[in-house]
Amino acid sequence: MRKSSPTDVPPPAAGPPAGATPATGLASETAAAAWPGWAAPSQPLAFAPRAIFFDMGHTLMIEEPSAETLFNQACQDQGLPADIRRFSRRYDLLAAAVETYRHGYIGEYEYFNLVVRPVLESELQRPVSERELLEVWRQLRTLQRTARRLTAVAPHTVRILQRFHASGYRLGTISNWGSSFFSIIEVYQLGSLFDVALASEMVGISKPNPEIFLKAARMLRLEPDQVLFVGDNYHYDGAGARNAGMHAIHFNVGLLHQARMALSELKRGIRGELLPPPQVPCIDDLDELAAALLPAA
């Protein structure tokens, strides 16, 4: 693994993604089917990357229990059986909430309602009262404060990286992180798998600035269009990589996780793309990426 020596312009603003539908009323399968984005990658991919770069947090390192697990628990605690994981690719719900937040001066609780009310009403097949939504919100906040959450690189993730490495792919990781980034690589024994590893604090450049992506490609003497980038935050990962000329695949951690990240960027006033457009493939786990890039085991 080669470490760099020290040596943000957000993408242009965009309106709501095509196909977004208002997040009101009962969520329907028709609306989900009409949403054009978040398609799984073709098998094999339409292009043949020579290198695959990954984000670290929430892509290689996964947090458990997830935001979706805690939401399901909050619903169960209130006697509302629901599974938000079935809605993980319903970006139409999130797109509507993002645009309403940008233009409607709503608060965090109202934003949350725009995302989860259609989920609950679809799961329960009935309207959900304001009191029920408020109690779920309160219980979710309690669980978020009290749950013991662990972020780690799973052994299965390491095995998939080993398969990519053994198949001849150049591997790398780029993350907006400090010096502890390299301790993570050491703890999980990833150094022998990565040809390049860049942490923003160490190089003085942060995603989504295209230069940090270009720097990693230059270190491997590759053109940007020879590199595939995989990450969970489209603004920092997908848009940044694509603005550098790389290919991108969006790593879908879940609807609530994506909503939380989008809200964080909204609060900071970021006007760029927060959600992946339809032409960016989406995967729910690295097994899908392996199926698209590796020969059948």
DOMI-428911 format. One line per 5 residues: number of its first residue (from 1); their letters; for each residue x, y, z of C-alpha. Coordinates in Angstrom, 2 decimals. Example, Ala and Ser with C-alpha at 12.3 -4.5 7.8 and 13.67 -1.06 7.14 Angstrom:
BEGIN
1> AS> 12.30:-4.50:7.80  13.67:-1.06:7.14;
// end
This chain:
BEGIN
1> MRKSS> 0.00:0.00:0.00  1.37:3.44:-0.92  0.62:6.38:1.36  0.69:9.86:-0.12  2.60:12.83:1.19;
6> PTDVP> 0.75:16.10:1.89  1.02:18.26:-1.39  -14.27:21.89:-2.46  -15.98:22.65:-5.06  -19.47:21.06:-4.88;
11> PPAAG> -21.13:19.91:-8.11  -23.72:22.25:-9.66  -27.15:22.48:-8.11  -29.83:20.19:-9.44  -33.56:19.92:-9.06;
16> PPAGA> -35.38:16.84:-7.82  -34.40:13.65:-9.65  -36.63:12.61:-12.50  -39.43:10.37:-11.38  -39.73:11.76:-7.85;
21> TPATG> -43.25:11.65:-6.53  -44.80:13.55:-3.62  -44.36:11.75:-0.29  -48.01:11.91:0.71  -50.72:9.28:1.11;
26> LASET> -50.19:5.55:1.05  -46.93:4.47:-0.55  -47.60:2.21:-3.51  -45.78:-0.38:-5.53  -46.64:1.66:-8.63;
31> AAAAW> -44.68:4.62:-7.32  -41.74:2.37:-6.49  -41.78:0.82:-9.96  -41.86:4.28:-11.57  -38.73:5.44:-9.79;
36> PGWAA> -35.99:5.23:-12.47  -32.93:5.31:-10.26  -31.17:2.86:-8.00  -30.98:0.09:-10.56  -28.60:-2.75:-9.83;
41> PSQPL> -25.46:-2.78:-11.99  -25.49:-4.85:-15.13  -23.73:-8.20:-14.99  -21.11:-7.86:-16.30  -20.66:-4.10:-16.10;
46> AFAPR> -20.81:-2.12:-19.34  -17.23:-0.94:-18.68  -14.16:-2.80:-17.42  -12.39:-0.86:-14.64  -8.75:-1.54:-13.90;
51> AIFFD> -9.10:-0.24:-10.36  -11.82:-0.05:-7.72  -11.67:2.65:-5.06  -13.90:2.56:-1.98  -15.10:5.00:0.63;
56> MGHTL> -14.35:3.71:4.13  -17.12:4.80:6.54  -20.53:3.19:5.86  -19.15:1.42:2.79  -16.33:-0.84:3.94;
61> MIEEP> -17.03:-0.10:7.61  -20.68:-0.73:8.52  -22.47:0.51:11.64  -24.60:-1.88:13.68  -27.32:-1.67:14.73;
66> SAETL> -28.22:0.33:11.64  -30.57:3.29:11.51  -33.11:0.99:9.86  -32.83:-1.60:12.65  -33.39:1.08:15.28;
71> FNQAC> -36.39:2.46:13.39  -37.96:-0.99:13.17  -37.39:-1.43:16.91  -38.98:1.96:17.64  -42.04:0.96:15.63;
76> QDQGL> -42.26:-2.41:17.36  -42.02:-0.70:20.75  -45.07:1.36:19.79  -47.01:-1.68:18.57  -46.57:-0.77:14.90;
81> PADIR> -45.11:-3.73:12.97  -43.12:-2.24:10.10  -39.93:-3.01:8.21  -38.36:0.03:6.56  -35.72:-2.16:4.93;
86> RFSRR> -38.30:-3.05:2.28  -38.21:0.60:1.21  -34.43:0.97:0.99  -34.54:2.08:-2.66  -37.56:4.38:-2.41;
91> YDLLA> -35.61:7.50:-3.26  -38.80:9.15:-4.46  -39.80:9.54:-0.80  -36.45:11.02:0.11  -36.28:13.28:-2.96;
96> AAVET> -39.60:14.84:-2.00  -38.42:15.42:1.59  -35.15:16.99:0.40  -36.91:19.44:-1.92  -39.50:20.32:0.72;
101> YRHGY> -36.74:21.01:3.26  -34.90:23.21:0.78  -37.95:25.29:-0.12  -40.48:24.80:2.68  -38.59:25.83:5.83;
106> IGEYE> -39.51:22.66:7.68  -37.77:21.25:10.73  -36.05:17.92:11.31  -39.20:16.27:12.67  -41.28:17.32:9.65;
111> YFNLV> -38.52:16.10:7.34  -38.54:12.74:9.14  -42.31:12.50:8.74  -42.13:13.08:4.99  -39.82:10.09:4.68;
116> VRPVL> -41.41:7.63:7.12  -45.15:8.37:7.00  -45.55:6.70:3.57  -43.51:3.75:4.84  -45.70:3.23:7.90;
121> ESELQ> -48.94:3.74:6.02  -47.91:1.23:3.38  -46.81:-1.31:6.00  -49.91:-0.88:8.17  -52.32:-0.32:5.25;
126> RPVSE> -54.04:2.52:7.08  -53.47:6.21:7.81  -51.01:6.95:10.62  -51.88:9.58:13.22  -49.66:12.48:14.21;
131> RELLE> -49.45:11.03:17.71  -48.19:7.69:16.39  -45.54:9.45:14.30  -44.45:11.54:17.26  -44.13:8.51:19.53;
136> VWRQL> -42.07:6.63:16.93  -39.85:9.70:16.54  -39.34:10.02:20.30  -38.59:6.33:20.73  -36.16:6.38:17.78;
141> RTLQR> -34.29:9.31:19.30  -34.10:7.45:22.62  -32.72:4.33:20.94  -30.18:6.40:19.01  -28.91:7.88:22.27;
146> TARRL> -28.78:4.63:24.25  -27.94:1.89:21.73  -24.44:0.48:21.81  -23.39:0.91:18.19  -20.32:-0.67:16.63;
151> TAVAP> -18.67:0.30:13.37  -16.42:-2.35:11.87  -15.12:-3.93:8.68  -16.88:-7.29:8.53  -14.86:-10.45:7.77;
156> HTVRI> -17.07:-11.02:4.71  -16.09:-7.59:3.38  -12.41:-8.48:3.77  -12.95:-11.72:1.87  -14.58:-9.87:-1.02;
161> LQRFH> -11.69:-7.40:-1.16  -9.31:-10.37:-1.23  -11.22:-11.80:-4.20  -10.96:-8.51:-6.09  -7.26:-8.30:-5.30;
166> ASGYR> -6.62:-11.90:-6.38  -8.46:-11.24:-9.66  -6.03:-8.47:-10.56  -7.96:-5.34:-9.69  -6.00:-2.44:-8.24;
171> LGTIS> -7.74:-1.44:-5.02  -7.81:1.82:-3.11  -9.70:3.75:-0.47  -10.35:7.48:-0.23  -11.98:8.94:2.86;
176> NWGSS> -12.59:12.25:4.59  -10.76:11.09:7.70  -7.88:11.90:10.01  -4.73:10.00:10.91  -6.71:7.18:12.60;
181> FFSII> -7.69:6.12:9.07  -4.42:4.22:8.72  -4.91:2.58:12.12  -8.18:1.14:10.80  -6.37:-0.25:7.78;
186> EVYQL> -3.77:-1.82:10.07  -6.31:-3.27:12.53  -8.22:-5.04:9.77  -5.03:-6.03:7.91  -6.07:-4.29:4.71;
191> GSLFD> -2.68:-2.81:3.86  -1.67:-5.66:1.58  -4.93:-5.30:-0.38  -4.84:-1.54:-1.04  -2.52:-0.04:-3.65;
196> VALAS> -3.42:3.47:-2.54  -5.08:4.93:0.58  -5.82:8.63:0.95  -7.20:10.36:4.04  -8.32:13.94:3.56;
201> EMVGI> -6.54:15.27:6.65  -3.25:13.80:5.50  -3.33:15.16:1.93  -5.08:18.47:2.59  -7.89:17.76:0.12;
206> SKPNP> -11.40:16.55:0.94  -14.08:14.85:-1.09  -15.97:15.94:-3.18  -13.03:17.94:-4.57  -12.11:16.03:-7.76;
211> EIFLK> -8.41:16.53:-7.03  -8.32:13.90:-4.28  -9.77:11.33:-6.70  -7.36:12.39:-9.45  -4.43:12.17:-7.03;
216> AARML> -5.26:8.56:-6.23  -5.55:7.69:-9.93  -2.22:9.36:-10.71  -0.52:7.40:-7.94  -1.47:4.21:-9.80;
221> RLEPD> -0.70:5.77:-13.22  -4.27:5.30:-14.32  -6.66:7.53:-16.22  -9.79:8.48:-14.24  -12.08:6.57:-16.60;
226> QVLFV> -10.21:3.38:-15.73  -11.37:3.66:-12.10  -14.66:2.72:-10.43  -15.54:4.46:-7.15  -17.95:2.92:-4.64;
231> GDNYH> -19.37:4.99:-1.78  -22.50:5.62:0.26  -22.69:9.44:0.21  -23.48:10.55:-3.32  -22.52:14.20:-2.80;
236> YDGAG> -19.03:13.35:-1.55  -18.43:10.02:-3.26  -20.40:9.55:-6.46  -20.59:13.16:-7.63  -17.00:13.83:-6.62;
241> ARNAG> -15.72:10.77:-8.48  -17.81:11.48:-11.57  -16.64:15.10:-11.67  -13.10:13.69:-11.71  -13.99:11.51:-14.71;
246> MHAIH> -14.38:8.22:-12.84  -17.25:5.77:-12.93  -19.37:5.52:-9.79  -21.59:2.99:-8.07  -23.74:4.06:-5.12;
251> FNVGL> -23.59:1.90:-1.99  -27.08:1.83:-0.50  -26.93:1.57:3.29  -30.66:2.22:3.68  -33.36:4.85:3.35;
256> LHQAR> -33.00:6.32:6.85  -29.22:6.39:6.64  -29.47:8.23:3.35  -32.05:10.60:4.81  -29.76:11.35:7.75;
261> MALSE> -26.82:12.14:5.46  -28.94:14.30:3.18  -30.28:16.25:6.15  -26.74:16.87:7.39  -25.82:18.38:4.03;
266> LKRGI> -29.05:20.37:3.87  -28.31:21.94:7.26  -24.93:23.02:5.92  -26.58:24.69:2.93  -25.06:22.41:0.31;
271> RGELL> -26.88:22.93:-2.98  -25.28:20.17:-5.02  -26.65:16.75:-5.86  -27.43:14.79:-2.70  -29.11:11.80:-4.35;
276> PPPQV> -27.69:9.61:-7.11  -29.24:10.22:-10.53  -30.82:7.32:-12.45  -27.70:6.57:-14.51  -25.65:5.71:-11.41;
281> PCIDD> -26.03:2.02:-10.51  -26.80:1.08:-6.92  -25.78:-1.91:-4.81  -27.05:-2.99:-1.40  -23.92:-4.96:-0.54;
286> LDELA> -20.51:-5.82:-1.97  -21.73:-9.22:-3.12  -23.64:-7.41:-5.89  -20.44:-5.68:-6.97  -18.57:-8.99:-6.96;
291> AALLP> -21.30:-10.56:-9.10  -20.89:-7.79:-11.67  -17.08:-7.84:-11.79  -15.83:-11.29:-10.82  -16.26:-14.68:-12.45;
296> AA> -18.73:-16.96:-10.69  -17.11:-18.68:-7.71;
// end
